[in-house]
Amino acid sequence: MTIDFFVLLGEKIFPILIALAPLVGAALLLWIGFKVRLHYKNAKDISKMKWVMLQIKIPKEIHKSPQAMELVINSFYQTFPGDWYKLYWVGMVRGWFSLEIVSIGGNVYFMMYIPAFFKNLIESQIYAQYPQAEINEVEDYTKAFPEYKKDGTWEMWAAEFGLTQPDPYPIKTYIDYGLDKAVGSLEEFERIDPITPMMEFMGHIGPDEQIWIQILVRATMKEYHKPGTWRGTRKWKKYGEDLVKELKEKSRPKKEGEQPLPLTQGEKDKISSIERSISKLGFDTGIRGIYLAKKGSFNAANISGLIGSLRQYGSASLNGFAPTAATGFKFPWQDITGKRTETQKKLMLDAYKRRSFFYPPHKKTPSVLNSEELATIYHFPGQVSETPSFKRIEFKKSEPPANLPT
């Protein structure tokens, strides 16, 4: 039997494989050529884009829930160009936006780095929801750091964050915190704004420290593998619908004549949360955080603080954030000379400055968040920040320093 198999392999299969090798090789070269060409076309289109940095100053009192920011974020849902010809042959890129929260020496700023083409649209949407806001076009604060250099002047730590569970599982949002209620419907001490821990942390760093948080978004067209198929795919919404179906299947009887098992309250809540999540607009999302400090001022505790600033959005039964990449290594023998860590820092800073996540040179796999989730992690603190516990935040939002001209 074994001899017959090898005879068959030598006389029948090998000749076929050899005959097909040129075709397979040609197909592989065509695929590589297509990808290289697409990357070139994407890079060319990106190089033509003009960007602006907007700084949004907010009044002391905002009588709006994060739902107002959700309406602003909905305007970021730009699917052009949506057809395959413009995307894959012409190489046009879909517009993306960067929502940024920055602390420079303890002064906290809300920024948006957006294509200049969308400037009027975004400004009008912000003013529509926050009529008393002040929007200024300012210089990009990252220009103060042309590149990372291990010269002893500045020390740096950086990380990228992703979801801990499949994308359709939502994080804990402002609705879960009760911030969707009308102003005055809850006693102020009962209202919890999940963004305030981040504000407190960023507002308490020293004068020689900086913390940058970047949330890159674009309308999602992400596809996921469809189980049971070789190359079948499904969209984000369909993925969520399938998860809901799987959860409901657990209650169905396994044998004929058996009574269905009732869903637990936790399972019902999970189904309800996923259904609410996929009913809203979905966005490809990439999150980065950078901590910079002058030599002698670097505080390693701020690394934990930066990671922890996203912890309040996590839910044990649903989703949360965790670092997917970070500068540095766990064991010293992984980087004896320190050059690998230095390279990581250079790449991370360059990716942040370019706002690169969805396309080369720093293409990554994004998570998908809906508009409600994005408005939860990026919104202007409302009246809750006026309680005694958060007065320090308002104090920290002073006039910008010299490297942030208005």
DAPE-V624583 format. One record per pair of residues at least 6 apart in sequence whose ideal C-beta (glycine too) atoms are under 6 Angstrom apart, sorted by the first residue. I is the first residue (numbers start at 1). J is the second residue. D is the distance in whole Angstrom. If there is no record, write none. Layout:
# DAPE-V624583
i->{I & I}
j->{J & J}
d->{D & D}
This chain:
# DAPE-V624583
i->{38 & 39 & 41 & 42 & 42 & 42 & 45 & 45 & 45 & 46 & 49 & 50 & 52 & 52 & 52 & 53 & 53 & 53 & 54 & 54 & 55 & 55 & 55 & 55 & 56 & 56 & 56 & 57 & 58 & 58 & 59 & 62 & 62 & 63 & 65 & 65 & 66 & 66 & 66 & 66 & 67 & 68 & 69 & 69 & 70 & 70 & 70 & 71 & 72 & 72 & 72 & 73 & 73 & 73 & 74 & 74 & 75 & 76 & 76 & 77 & 77 & 78 & 78 & 79 & 81 & 81 & 86 & 93 & 94 & 95 & 96 & 96 & 96 & 97 & 97 & 98 & 98 & 98 & 98 & 99 & 99 & 99 & 100 & 100 & 101 & 102 & 102 & 102 & 103 & 103 & 103 & 104 & 105 & 106 & 106 & 106 & 107 & 107 & 108 & 108 & 108 & 108 & 113 & 114 & 123 & 126 & 136 & 138 & 138 & 139 & 141 & 142 & 144 & 148 & 148 & 148 & 150 & 152 & 154 & 154 & 155 & 155 & 156 & 156 & 157 & 157 & 157 & 158 & 158 & 158 & 159 & 159 & 159 & 160 & 160 & 160 & 161 & 161 & 161 & 162 & 162 & 163 & 163 & 164 & 164 & 165 & 167 & 167 & 168 & 168 & 168 & 168 & 168 & 169 & 169 & 170 & 170 & 170 & 170 & 171 & 171 & 171 & 172 & 172 & 173 & 173 & 173 & 174 & 177 & 177 & 188 & 191 & 193 & 193 & 194 & 195 & 196 & 196 & 197 & 198 & 199 & 201 & 201 & 202 & 203 & 203 & 206 & 208 & 208 & 209 & 209 & 210 & 211 & 212 & 213 & 214 & 214 & 215 & 215 & 216 & 216 & 217 & 217 & 218 & 218 & 220 & 220 & 220 & 220 & 220 & 222 & 222 & 222 & 223 & 224 & 224 & 226 & 226 & 226 & 236 & 236 & 237 & 240 & 240 & 243 & 244 & 244 & 247 & 247 & 251 & 251 & 251 & 252 & 253 & 266 & 273 & 277 & 280 & 280 & 280 & 281 & 282 & 282 & 283 & 284 & 285 & 285 & 285 & 286 & 286 & 286 & 288 & 289 & 290 & 291 & 291 & 310 & 314 & 327 & 327 & 327 & 327 & 328 & 329 & 335 & 351 & 356 & 357 & 385}
j->{91 & 360 & 91 & 91 & 93 & 359 & 91 & 92 & 93 & 93 & 115 & 116 & 116 & 119 & 137 & 113 & 138 & 140 & 112 & 135 & 109 & 111 & 136 & 138 & 110 & 133 & 135 & 134 & 133 & 380 & 132 & 380 & 382 & 183 & 179 & 180 & 174 & 179 & 375 & 379 & 180 & 129 & 375 & 379 & 371 & 372 & 375 & 129 & 125 & 126 & 129 & 371 & 374 & 375 & 281 & 371 & 125 & 97 & 217 & 219 & 281 & 95 & 219 & 219 & 87 & 92 & 92 & 359 & 218 & 115 & 216 & 218 & 358 & 114 & 217 & 113 & 214 & 216 & 355 & 112 & 215 & 378 & 111 & 214 & 213 & 109 & 111 & 212 & 202 & 205 & 211 & 210 & 207 & 203 & 205 & 396 & 396 & 398 & 202 & 203 & 396 & 397 & 355 & 122 & 135 & 133 & 406 & 404 & 406 & 405 & 404 & 353 & 403 & 345 & 346 & 349 & 342 & 295 & 292 & 294 & 293 & 298 & 292 & 345 & 291 & 303 & 327 & 290 & 327 & 348 & 289 & 323 & 326 & 288 & 324 & 325 & 287 & 321 & 323 & 324 & 367 & 319 & 367 & 320 & 322 & 319 & 367 & 368 & 239 & 240 & 243 & 274 & 278 & 318 & 319 & 273 & 277 & 318 & 319 & 313 & 319 & 373 & 313 & 315 & 372 & 373 & 376 & 376 & 192 & 194 & 387 & 384 & 381 & 384 & 312 & 381 & 385 & 390 & 312 & 309 & 393 & 305 & 309 & 211 & 393 & 396 & 297 & 294 & 297 & 293 & 297 & 292 & 291 & 290 & 289 & 288 & 352 & 287 & 378 & 286 & 357 & 283 & 285 & 284 & 358 & 236 & 282 & 283 & 284 & 368 & 236 & 284 & 368 & 233 & 234 & 239 & 232 & 233 & 234 & 282 & 368 & 278 & 274 & 278 & 274 & 271 & 274 & 267 & 271 & 260 & 261 & 263 & 260 & 260 & 317 & 318 & 370 & 370 & 371 & 372 & 371 & 368 & 370 & 369 & 366 & 366 & 367 & 369 & 357 & 364 & 366 & 352 & 306 & 352 & 302 & 306 & 321 & 320 & 341 & 344 & 345 & 348 & 341 & 335 & 341 & 362 & 362 & 364 & 393}
d->{6 & 5 & 2 & 5 & 5 & 5 & 6 & 5 & 5 & 6 & 6 & 4 & 5 & 5 & 5 & 5 & 5 & 5 & 5 & 6 & 6 & 6 & 5 & 5 & 5 & 6 & 6 & 4 & 6 & 5 & 5 & 6 & 5 & 5 & 5 & 6 & 4 & 6 & 5 & 4 & 6 & 4 & 4 & 4 & 5 & 6 & 4 & 6 & 5 & 6 & 6 & 5 & 5 & 6 & 6 & 5 & 4 & 5 & 6 & 5 & 5 & 5 & 6 & 5 & 6 & 5 & 5 & 6 & 5 & 6 & 6 & 4 & 6 & 5 & 5 & 4 & 6 & 5 & 5 & 6 & 4 & 4 & 4 & 5 & 5 & 5 & 6 & 5 & 4 & 6 & 4 & 5 & 4 & 6 & 5 & 5 & 6 & 6 & 5 & 5 & 5 & 6 & 6 & 6 & 5 & 6 & 4 & 6 & 6 & 6 & 6 & 5 & 5 & 5 & 5 & 5 & 5 & 5 & 6 & 6 & 5 & 4 & 5 & 5 & 5 & 5 & 6 & 4 & 5 & 4 & 6 & 4 & 4 & 5 & 5 & 5 & 4 & 5 & 6 & 4 & 5 & 5 & 4 & 5 & 5 & 4 & 6 & 4 & 5 & 3 & 5 & 6 & 6 & 5 & 4 & 5 & 4 & 6 & 6 & 4 & 5 & 5 & 5 & 5 & 5 & 6 & 4 & 5 & 5 & 6 & 6 & 5 & 6 & 4 & 5 & 6 & 6 & 6 & 6 & 4 & 5 & 5 & 5 & 5 & 5 & 4 & 6 & 4 & 4 & 4 & 6 & 4 & 6 & 4 & 5 & 5 & 6 & 5 & 6 & 4 & 5 & 4 & 5 & 5 & 6 & 6 & 4 & 6 & 5 & 5 & 6 & 6 & 6 & 4 & 5 & 5 & 4 & 6 & 5 & 5 & 5 & 5 & 5 & 4 & 6 & 5 & 5 & 6 & 5 & 5 & 5 & 5 & 6 & 5 & 6 & 6 & 6 & 4 & 5 & 5 & 5 & 5 & 5 & 6 & 4 & 6 & 5 & 5 & 4 & 6 & 5 & 5 & 5 & 6 & 5 & 6 & 4 & 3 & 6 & 4 & 5 & 6 & 5 & 5 & 5 & 4 & 4 & 5 & 5}
